[in-house]
Amino acid sequence: MRLSSKDYEEGLKKGKLLGLKCLDCGAVTCPPLATCRKCGSSRLEGTELSGRGELMTFTVIRVPPEGMEGPYAVCLVKTEEGPWVMGRLEVPEGAGQEILGRRVRLSGAHVWSDKYSAGERVSPIFSLE
């Protein structure tokens, strides 16, 4: 099964983190790409990830681009399945680097658009466990 960016975004809206599993090496890719990040194979099948992982880094955007309201946090999460996924982070007020390494889980989807994008965009939202 092929997994398009649209399928990925629709999955996020339903609370699911979808990716691709390589049929040759077993590596998981998320968000979807045309080939495996590890071995380059195009033999991929759709898979649902747990939505859980470790917070590797985050930053707070205080001056947002057009179409978005600030402040908000953007993060990189190392999922249990291996891929690092970028998304929003629901971060407690005043939190700092002490939350790095904490467990997080997928908690929703952020839907947005602006006059420069090609329509609606969807990104994952993660919360501290």
C-alpha positions in Angstrom: 0.0 0.0 0.0 1.3 3.4 -0.9 0.9 6.2 1.6 0.5 9.8 0.2 1.0 13.0 2.1 -2.7 13.5 2.0 -3.2 10.0 3.6 -0.7 11.0 6.3 -2.5 14.3 7.0 -5.9 12.6 7.1 -4.5 10.0 9.5 -3.3 12.8 11.8 -6.8 14.3 11.8 -8.1 10.9 13.1 -5.4 10.7 15.8 -3.2 8.3 13.9 0.5 8.6 13.1 1.0 6.8 9.8 4.3 5.9 8.1 5.9 3.4 5.8 7.7 0.2 6.6 10.4 -1.1 4.2 9.8 -4.6 3.0 13.6 -5.1 2.4 15.3 -3.8 5.6 12.3 -3.3 8.0 13.1 0.4 8.6 10.1 2.7 9.3 9.8 6.1 7.5 7.6 8.9 8.7 6.3 11.2 7.2 6.0 9.2 4.0 8.6 9.3 1.3 9.0 7.6 -2.1 11.9 5.5 -0.9 13.3 4.0 2.4 15.6 6.4 4.2 17.9 3.5 5.3 18.3 1.4 2.2 16.7 3.3 -0.7 14.2 0.6 -1.5 10.8 1.6 -3.0 9.2 -1.6 -1.6 7.2 0.0 1.2 3.9 -0.7 3.0 1.8 1.5 5.1 2.0 1.1 8.9 0.5 2.8 11.9 3.1 4.1 14.5 2.4 4.1 18.2 2.4 7.9 18.4 4.8 7.7 21.4 8.4 8.7 21.6 11.1 10.8 23.2 11.3 14.6 23.0 14.7 15.3 21.4 14.5 19.1 21.0 12.1 22.0 20.8 11.9 25.7 20.3 9.3 28.3 21.0 8.2 30.5 18.1 7.3 33.9 19.5 7.0 35.8 16.2 4.9 33.5 14.0 4.6 33.6 10.2 1.4 34.9 8.6 -1.7 32.8 9.3 -0.4 31.5 12.6 -0.8 32.7 16.2 2.2 32.7 18.6 3.7 31.7 20.8 3.9 28.0 19.9 6.5 25.3 20.3 7.9 23.2 17.5 9.6 19.9 18.4 11.5 16.9 17.1 10.3 13.5 18.5 12.2 10.3 18.1 9.3 7.8 17.8 9.4 4.3 19.4 9.6 2.9 15.8 12.7 5.0 15.0 11.9 7.9 12.7 12.2 11.5 14.0 9.0 13.4 13.4 8.6 17.2 13.5 5.4 18.7 15.0 3.9 21.0 17.5 4.5 20.5 21.3 1.9 21.3 24.0 4.5 22.7 26.4 3.8 23.9 30.0 4.3 27.6 30.5 7.8 28.4 31.5 9.2 24.9 30.6 12.8 24.8 29.5 15.5 22.3 28.7 14.5 20.1 31.7 11.8 18.6 29.5 14.2 17.3 26.9 14.3 13.5 26.9 10.8 13.2 28.4 8.3 10.8 26.9 5.6 12.3 24.6 2.6 11.0 22.8 0.6 12.2 19.8 -2.3 14.2 21.1 -3.9 15.7 18.0 -3.4 17.5 14.7 -2.8 21.2 14.0 -4.6 22.3 10.8 -3.5 25.6 9.2 -3.1 27.5 6.0 -1.9 30.8 4.7 -1.9 32.7 1.4 1.5 31.2 0.5 0.6 27.5 1.0 -1.1 25.2 -1.5 -4.2 24.9 0.7 -4.6 23.3 4.1 -1.6 21.8 6.0 -1.7 19.4 8.9 1.0 18.7 11.4 1.1 16.4 14.5 0.7 17.8 18.0 2.6 16.0 20.8 2.1 16.3 24.6 4.3 15.3 27.5 3.2 12.0 29.1 
